[in-house]
Structures are given as structure tokens and as C-alpha cells.
Amino acid sequence: MKYLTARACALLALAVTAFLPNDSLGETLIQYFNTDWNEIAAKMPELAEAGYDAIWLPPPTKGSGGLSVGYDLWDRFDLGSKDQRGSVRTRYGTEAELLRLIETAHRFGIRVYLDNVMNHNAFDVPGYNAGTAIDIYPGFVPEDFHLKLTQDGFYRKWDNTRDWNDAWQVQNQYNSCECGGLLKSLLVTPSIVRNIRDPSLLAIWNAALEDLRLADQWIFIGYSLPSEDVAIRSLLLRAFHTRKNRKRLRVQVVSFESDEPAAPLTPQAAFRMFFPRSHFPETAYEAGGVEEFVGRLT
């Protein structure tokens, strides 16, 4: 009997392994920076033999100069094919050499990850003065960078800090707008994937938990409570079960449900399952949308 049990376990392990998708397994990645594309391509057989599954490369786009490592972005659409900023190639090679590298990596079953600079460009401000063109960055205009237009017709960065020697301005006015008011924190993160290990986000989540525990009424506006949003559901349950007086809690759900064929699970249905009448007798639902809800308040 022991032999059969061990054999059955072995067959089960083989069956599970056979049907596991490749993406479920970890991969070994090497960071390969400051090296020409051709040299990396030549090393691909050696990398595959060493057991690497993926390679991480620096930004392939044209930087501000021939020696740029790529993070002072100049042209997002130039991978080493345009004669600008002093050369056709980037620091690492031409576009054709980059494509050849990727093809070689894929031939050896190695994935290629590239750093992608999205939130900034190089040093020049478009239209900064008469000698700086407004289209200095190919494919962009000053408005793409949210620059302000001066009375002289030039563009400048928005700068809310007037005196950099004033500690209060440096610490507080960075979070202010031109109207003079301070900007408050707003947590907007995608469902499922949510990193709350960041100290700032963790503080917001802890404050939200405390506010939910102390509040007499929870109002949900335009939120469908999707089943995938595990973090929010967990937050609500923790807040409810750590309240001193659970019976005083009133829940109000504001949504807009049209006369079209109902979805498999409407927002009201999702909330009714999460907040059953047996535990939440004072739960109200507004199906007319936020305008109707606000109208009733006034």
C-alpha cells in the first residue's frame, strides 16, 4: 500500500508539472548595461548556456548626446535610425543592431526587457527663449509638458516654490496649486495589484481604516465593489469587525443602473451580498446616480 501511495504521488507530481504554464515558473534575469548591442548579441549563446531566461537592457531611445546612457531622453521615436544629436546610433548601436539582438535572444529562448523612460525628457525646455524651438523634441509641443506661457510668449516650468531657502515653502508648497490651496493626498491604485508597502500609501490606508472604524455612515458613490478588489474588501471587513458599535453603522450605495439588460452582477447585487440585511439592516441603495443623490441632499 505504501508503494502504491508513493507511486500515485509521483505520477500526480509529474502530471501537475506537465500542465503548469511556463509563465508560472520563475525566470533568471541578467541586467546587461553599458554594452553595445552587437557585443551582447555575440554573448547570447553563452548567456543561454549559463541558464539565463531573460535579459534587462537600458533605454534604447536616443538620449541628449552620443555618450548618453539613455535616461536623459531626447527622442522616443529614434532607436538609432536618425541623424540627430551628433550621431545616427545611440550609445549602444543602431536600430538594426538592436533588432538583430532581440531576434538572437528569442532564437535562444531568452526574453528581452527594455527600460522605458516615460515621465520626463532631457534638459531643454521647449520655447524657453527665442533661440529654443518649440518643437525641439520631435513629435512634441510645449503643451505636452504642461508648461506655462509667459507674457513674453515663452514657456516655463510651473514653480510653486518662490524661495528655496525657506524650509516651509520647500516642504509644503510643492503640494500646492497656483490658486494658493494645498493639494491633499488621493489614493488611486489599480485593483488586484496594489503596493501598500510604500510608507506614504501605508499611512493613507491606515488613516482610511481608522476613519471607517469611527464613521457612523459609509457612502459608496460610483463603486461596484468588484470581487477582484480584495484589498478594499479586506479593508472594509477589518474596519467593521474592529468597530466599538457595529449596530450604529449605516451603509448607503449610490450607483446608476439603466434599463438595459442587467450585467451578471449589478453593483446593488454585489453590495447586497457583501452587506447582508441580517448584519446591515440600515443599508440604502440609490439607483438614480450621483445627481439624483445630491439633489435629495439639497
LOTIMI-114448 format. One line per 2 residues: number of its first residue (from 1); their letters; for each residue x, y, z of C-alpha. Coordinates in nm, 4 decimals. Last residue first. Layout:
N
NUM> A> X Y Z; ...
END
This chain:
298
298> TL> -3.0231 6.9736 -0.1070; -2.9449 6.6167 -0.0035
296> RG> -3.2077 6.4813 -0.2413; -3.0444 6.6609 -0.5311
294> VF> -2.7059 6.5146 -0.4386; -2.8485 6.1627 -0.4743
292> EE> -3.0246 6.2445 -0.8002; -2.7027 6.3832 -0.9421
290> VG> -2.4976 6.0868 -0.8105; -2.6914 5.8213 -0.9955
288> GA> -3.0557 5.7140 -0.9880; -3.0038 5.3710 -0.8330
286> EY> -2.9768 5.4866 -0.4706; -2.9480 5.1929 -0.2302
284> AT> -2.9915 5.2027 0.1473; -2.8416 4.9772 0.4156
282> EP> -2.9720 5.0188 0.7702; -3.0247 4.6483 0.8419
280> FH> -2.6560 4.5659 0.7979; -2.5927 4.2312 0.9693
278> SR> -2.9061 4.0412 0.8690; -2.9557 4.2694 0.5700
276> PF> -2.6433 4.1321 0.4049; -2.3571 4.3767 0.3282
274> FM> -2.1239 4.1867 0.0912; -2.4004 4.0030 -0.0936
272> RF> -2.6215 4.3114 -0.1026; -2.3213 4.5166 -0.2208
270> AA> -2.2598 4.2901 -0.5204; -2.6294 4.2813 -0.6075
268> QP> -2.6512 4.6591 -0.5942; -2.3452 4.6957 -0.8177
266> TL> -2.5011 4.4600 -1.0737; -2.3778 4.1024 -1.1132
264> PA> -2.4315 3.9202 -1.4422; -2.4992 4.2589 -1.6064
262> AP> -2.8575 4.3694 -1.6446; -3.0141 4.4214 -1.9863
260> ED> -3.0563 4.7988 -2.0409; -3.2984 4.9900 -1.8173
258> SE> -3.0119 5.1844 -1.6597; -2.8461 5.1361 -1.3207
256> FS> -2.6653 5.4379 -1.1800; -2.4977 5.3926 -0.8444
254> VV> -2.5133 5.5341 -0.4911; -2.4717 5.2848 -0.2059
252> QV> -2.5532 5.3887 0.1505; -2.4360 5.1952 0.4573
250> RL> -2.5425 5.2891 0.8115; -2.3304 5.1733 1.1072
248> RK> -2.4912 5.2091 1.4518; -2.5216 4.8338 1.5039
246> RN> -2.1457 4.7791 1.4791; -2.0633 4.9731 1.7952
244> KR> -1.6971 4.9517 1.9004; -1.5775 4.8931 1.5450
242> TH> -1.2978 4.6382 1.4905; -1.5119 4.3989 1.2839
240> FA> -1.6341 4.6730 1.0502; -1.2953 4.8297 0.9794
238> RL> -1.1341 4.4923 0.9166; -1.4164 4.3941 0.6817
236> LL> -1.3945 4.7209 0.4889; -1.0148 4.6961 0.4484
234> SR> -1.0392 4.3343 0.3349; -1.2933 4.4287 0.0706
232> IA> -1.0700 4.7118 -0.0457; -0.7641 4.4832 -0.0688
230> VD> -0.9534 4.2028 -0.2440; -1.0709 4.4133 -0.5359
228> ES> -1.1201 4.1117 -0.7603; -1.4779 4.0672 -0.6381
226> PL> -1.5671 4.4069 -0.7787; -1.7248 4.6542 -0.5316
224> SY> -1.9187 4.8485 -0.7985; -1.8078 5.1995 -0.6969
222> GI> -1.9939 5.5008 -0.8331; -2.0573 5.6514 -0.4912
220> FI> -2.0183 5.4407 -0.1759; -2.1375 5.6104 0.1435
218> WQ> -2.0365 5.4668 0.4823; -2.2175 5.6108 0.7832
216> DA> -2.1428 5.6343 1.1562; -1.7687 5.6806 1.0935
214> LR> -1.5165 5.5762 1.3599; -1.3973 5.2475 1.2127
212> LD> -1.4042 5.3830 0.8580; -1.1883 5.6791 0.9603
210> EL> -0.9368 5.4466 1.1283; -0.9091 5.2223 0.8223
208> AA> -0.8714 5.5228 0.5928; -0.5893 5.6591 0.8116
206> NW> -0.4121 5.3217 0.7960; -0.4521 5.3138 0.4174
204> IA> -0.3164 5.6676 0.3826; -0.0180 5.5897 0.6061
202> LL> 0.0565 5.2776 0.4023; 0.0482 5.4834 0.0828
200> SP> 0.3110 5.7238 0.2180; 0.5286 5.4490 0.3674
198> DR> 0.5287 5.2418 0.0435; 0.4419 4.8871 0.1448
196> IN> 0.0909 4.9411 0.0130; 0.1673 4.8015 -0.3315
194> RV> -0.1592 4.7288 -0.5083; -0.2048 4.4818 -0.7913
192> IS> -0.5563 4.3390 -0.7532; -0.7338 4.6629 -0.8448
190> PT> -0.5382 4.9590 -0.9748; -0.4353 5.2473 -0.7486
188> VL> -0.5842 5.5902 -0.6880; -0.5109 5.7173 -0.3375
186> LS> -0.5569 6.0927 -0.3105; -0.3400 6.3036 -0.0846
184> KL> -0.4379 6.6670 -0.0405; -0.3276 6.9627 -0.2524
182> LG> -0.2807 7.2893 -0.0681; -0.4626 7.5977 -0.1919
180> GC> -0.2901 7.9013 -0.3418; -0.4788 7.9001 -0.6716
178> EC> -0.1496 7.8213 -0.8460; -0.1507 7.4771 -0.6896
176> SN> 0.0108 7.3352 -0.3788; 0.1994 7.0183 -0.2888
174> YQ> 0.5452 7.1590 -0.3627; 0.4312 7.4455 -0.1452
172> NQ> 0.4708 7.2389 0.1713; 0.8280 7.1173 0.2248
170> VQ> 1.0140 7.3703 0.0073; 0.7910 7.6556 0.1191
168> WA> 0.8318 7.5683 0.4868; 1.2123 7.5405 0.4577
166> DN> 1.2501 7.8883 0.3075; 1.5859 7.8991 0.1292
164> WD> 1.4185 7.7771 -0.1925; 1.2109 8.0947 -0.2018
162> RT> 0.9258 8.1118 -0.4517; 0.8295 7.7441 -0.4559
160> ND> 0.5242 7.6986 -0.6760; 0.7275 7.6522 -0.9909
158> WK> 0.5478 7.5663 -1.3127; 0.8060 7.5167 -1.5829
156> RY> 0.8484 7.7959 -1.8351; 0.7450 7.8688 -2.1932
154> FG> 0.7981 8.1866 -2.3931; 0.5407 8.4303 -2.5344
152> DQ> 0.6685 8.7352 -2.3485; 0.3699 8.7275 -2.1114
150> TL> 0.4778 8.3771 -2.0090; 0.3164 8.0516 -2.1223
148> KL> 0.3042 7.7723 -1.8629; 0.4362 7.4250 -1.9341
146> HF> 0.2174 7.1148 -1.9144; 0.4792 6.9023 -2.0973
144> DE> 0.2545 6.8166 -2.3914; 0.1654 7.1858 -2.4128
142> PV> 0.5227 7.2603 -2.5208; 0.4825 7.0559 -2.8441
140> FG> 0.6046 6.7035 -2.9063; 0.6773 6.4778 -3.2049
138> PY> 1.0485 6.5502 -3.2150; 1.1701 6.7374 -2.9035
136> ID> 1.2891 7.0826 -3.0075; 0.9408 7.1554 -3.1390
134> IA> 0.9078 7.4882 -2.9537; 1.2477 7.5913 -3.0855
132> TG> 1.4973 7.7416 -2.8414; 1.6836 8.0529 -2.9572
130> AN> 1.3979 8.2967 -2.8946; 1.3651 8.1706 -2.5390
128> YG> 1.2329 7.8723 -2.3421; 1.0290 7.7530 -2.6411
126> PV> 1.0770 7.3875 -2.5480; 1.2608 7.3480 -2.2118
124> DF> 1.5949 7.1728 -2.2619; 1.7282 6.9238 -2.0068
122> AN> 1.6202 6.5820 -2.1323; 1.2698 6.4362 -2.1236
120> HN> 1.0481 6.3137 -1.8402; 0.7800 6.0712 -1.7267
118> MV> 0.8002 5.7847 -1.9765; 1.1520 5.6418 -1.9927
116> ND> 1.1271 5.2754 -2.0975; 1.3880 5.0293 -1.9694
114> LY> 1.3964 4.7308 -2.2031; 1.3155 4.3682 -2.1214
112> VR> 1.4238 4.0917 -2.3618; 1.3160 3.7281 -2.3208
110> IG> 1.5644 3.4498 -2.3900; 1.4601 3.1383 -2.5818
108> FR> 1.7863 3.1138 -2.7764; 1.6232 3.2301 -3.1014
106> HA> 1.4462 3.4964 -2.8970; 1.7811 3.6407 -2.7922
104> TE> 1.9094 3.6421 -3.1499; 1.5979 3.8219 -3.2746
102> IL> 1.6318 4.0781 -2.9956; 1.9983 4.1421 -3.0788
100> RL> 1.9209 4.1755 -3.4507; 1.6505 4.4297 -3.3671
98> LE> 1.9026 4.6286 -3.1627; 2.1613 4.6138 -3.4417
96> AE> 1.9045 4.7434 -3.6919; 1.8123 5.0270 -3.4565
94> TG> 2.1761 5.1326 -3.4358; 2.4228 5.0921 -3.1516
92> YR> 2.4693 5.1159 -2.7757; 2.5360 5.4870 -2.7209
90> TR> 2.2669 5.5599 -2.9787; 2.3408 5.5384 -3.3479
88> VS> 2.2728 5.8129 -3.6002; 2.5051 6.0659 -3.4441
86> GR> 2.5529 6.4230 -3.3224; 2.2202 6.4881 -3.1508
84> QD> 2.0415 6.3840 -3.4686; 2.0980 6.1524 -3.7661
82> KS> 1.8011 5.9198 -3.7308; 1.7970 5.5376 -3.7101
80> GL> 1.9218 5.4602 -3.3591; 1.6056 5.3827 -3.1678
78> DF> 1.4554 5.7220 -3.2507; 1.0849 5.7505 -3.1683
76> RD> 1.1230 5.8420 -2.8016; 1.3517 6.1309 -2.8974
74> WL> 1.5599 6.3197 -2.6406; 1.5556 6.1203 -2.3184
72> DY> 1.8074 6.1990 -2.0457; 1.7803 5.8354 -1.9328
70> GV> 1.9542 5.6945 -2.2386; 2.3124 5.6167 -2.1325
68> SL> 2.4136 5.9374 -2.3070; 2.7538 5.9298 -2.4748
66> GG> 2.6219 6.0316 -2.8174; 2.4101 6.3111 -2.6738
64> SG> 2.0661 6.4060 -2.5443; 1.9418 6.0497 -2.5491
62> KT> 1.8094 5.8486 -2.8434; 1.5948 5.5518 -2.7393
60> PP> 1.7124 5.2019 -2.6465; 1.6668 5.2580 -2.2712
58> PL> 1.8901 5.0115 -2.0828; 1.8637 4.6313 -2.1227
56> WI> 1.7335 4.3530 -1.8979; 1.7925 3.9988 -2.0238
54> AD> 1.5728 3.6964 -1.9704; 1.5885 3.3183 -1.9166
52> YG> 1.9538 3.2920 -1.8116; 2.0848 2.9374 -1.7745
50> AE> 2.4597 2.9785 -1.8250; 2.4244 2.8092 -2.1647
48> AL> 2.1712 3.0739 -2.2685; 2.4052 3.3542 -2.1618
46> EP> 2.6973 3.1964 -2.3504; 2.4895 3.1574 -2.6652
44> MK> 2.3786 3.5251 -2.6288; 2.7295 3.6730 -2.5871
42> AA> 2.7540 3.7788 -2.9537; 2.4196 3.9582 -2.9218
40> IE> 2.5511 4.1465 -2.6189; 2.8578 4.2604 -2.8134
38> NW> 2.6451 4.3721 -3.1064; 2.4085 4.5716 -2.8834
36> DT> 2.6979 4.7623 -2.7299; 2.7487 4.7377 -2.3536
34> NF> 2.6800 4.9865 -2.0736; 2.4031 4.7716 -1.9230
32> YQ> 2.3255 4.3979 -1.9064; 2.0971 4.3190 -1.6122
30> IL> 2.0556 3.9420 -1.6039; 1.7222 3.7701 -1.5425
28> TE> 1.6568 3.4182 -1.4144; 1.2934 3.3233 -1.4543
26> GL> 1.0377 3.1884 -1.2112; 0.7780 2.9340 -1.3194
24> SD> 0.4118 3.0213 -1.3634; 0.4858 3.1748 -1.7034
22> NP> 0.5799 2.8307 -1.8395; 0.2271 2.7073 -1.7867
20> LF> 0.1906 2.4108 -1.5471; 0.0337 2.1122 -1.7211
18> AT> 0.3392 1.8877 -1.7218; 0.4313 1.9809 -1.3660
16> VA> 0.0863 1.8823 -1.2388; 0.1007 1.5481 -1.4206
14> LA> 0.4523 1.4720 -1.2961; 0.3545 1.5498 -0.9378
12> LL> 0.0442 1.3312 -0.9677; 0.2504 1.0432 -1.1044
10> AC> 0.4920 1.0719 -0.8106; 0.2081 1.0869 -0.5583
8> AR> 0.0466 0.7775 -0.7099; 0.3788 0.5932 -0.6933
6> AT> 0.4240 0.6839 -0.3285; 0.0728 0.5685 -0.2444
4> LY> 0.1127 0.2456 -0.4427; 0.4384 0.1614 -0.2643
2> KM> 0.2858 0.2360 0.0770; 0.0000 0.0000 0.0000
END
